[in-house]
Amino acid sequence: MNRPALKPAPVAPLFDPAAETMPRRDIATLQLSRLKTTLQRAYDNVPHMRRRFEERGVTPDHLKVLADIRHFPFTGKADLRDNYPFDLFAVPREDVVRVHASSGTTGKPIVVGYTRADIALWADLIARSLTGAGVTRHDIVHIAYGYGLFTGGLGAHYGAEALGCMVVPVSGGMTERQVTLMRDFGANVLCCTPSYALNIAEVAEQSGIRPEDLKLRVGVFGAEPWSEQMRTELQTRLGLQAIDIYGLSEILGPGVACECTAQAGLHGWEDHFLFEIVDPKTLEPLPVGATGELVITTLTKEALPMIRYRTRDITRLVDEPCACGRSHVRIMRVTGRDDDMMIIRGINVYPSQVEAVLVGLPGIAPHYQLVLTRKNALDQMSVEVEIAPDSPRDDESLSRVAREVQHRIKSTIGISCGVVAKLPGEVPRSQGKAVRVKDQRHVAG
């Protein structure tokens, strides 16, 4: 008996595309209304936040216009650690359907909670982000972000499913198997950290798999700062368009902002978040276009409303319309984190600046690590780089590479540092977030 072919059930993203093209005046009106609700929720339901408001001499009633947010207290990682695990939640514990957490390698982990509505919002914003990146429901999405307490894997997973994609939930590790699955399944979209994408590209090349052997079209990369030079490297070696996605667990997870295919800055979803740029030293607000620290206030989260959360990410905002037609403010590429900044002989240096110098240099593979030491109360930096697989490996060639890199860093960034050229495979590879800085300043000599 021949059965009629079943028509697939229609799947539509949860988000309303009209929200992305709202006039600026309408965005501001919506933000003010939602901000008032968020401030009241935190004040009424989170004792710690109520105390912080009272210390600043403010209540939710003091908010009359959006600019009044400058009078309210900042929130930081210390607030989450001091209220570990659940004391910042604004809803009863029974209403929290999921928690995520940081690794807690430097003390108590940071714990974040989600209501059922928060999970739906998260999926909605990831679906919105993926759509802007050019992903459709016909795509196969290979997710190599870590699953578990890290927000990357499940965040991307729920959003891709909400969009109607076929999801391959591989998580990190077993890179050779990942490459095989991408080729055999015909994945169109790769979601992972940029450093792990680089690892995937290297393993594919070692296996004799060329970009044209894969069907990858889009890479959605985030969870760590990366440079334009790294974007070019990934696009060339994987044959895809590399899209930057932004988020952090304390705010929601990935999907707070994402580039569109124009690759001209990350569209920050202003109907759900309020973005500020402040001077990281004075904490005074800076105008649109100025570079400083990104501060985010959630506008629609239920379980864990965040008021003026200091991300420590250094960037700037632009509000000119994008070629794609989206009207939301754009967050330009994060150049580094304020707490990752190194001061080497009086010069401020971010790891991404060093990456921009190294990636693309002839004879150098795009793998590196910065080693910090301290001598006579002064911080010093050395750079471990790796030669390309086809480069000469004799001692003189390695020394020549080290001298060239040392010269490039000095002429570009303005600092003198030691450089060690290593053989292929000797710089540690990433299975998730890359560890770019090895801090040995407190190691006893």
Beta strands, then each sheet from edge to edge (+ up, - down):
strand 1: 98-101
strand 2: 111-114
strand 3: 140-143
strand 4: 166-169
strand 5: 189-192
strand 6: 218-221
strand 7: 241-248
strand 8: 253-259
strand 9: 266-268
strand 10: 273-278
strand 11: 292-298
strand 12: 309-315
strand 13: 317-318
strand 14: 330-331
strand 15: 336-337
strand 16: 342-344
strand 17: 347-349
strand 18: 364-375
strand 19: 378-387
strand 20: 418-422
strand 21: 437-439
sheet 1: 1+ 2-
sheet 2: 4+ 3+ 5+ 6+ 7+ 8- 9+ 14- 13+
sheet 3: 10+ 11- 12+ 15-
sheet 4: 16+ 17-
sheet 5: 20+ 19+ 18- 21-
end
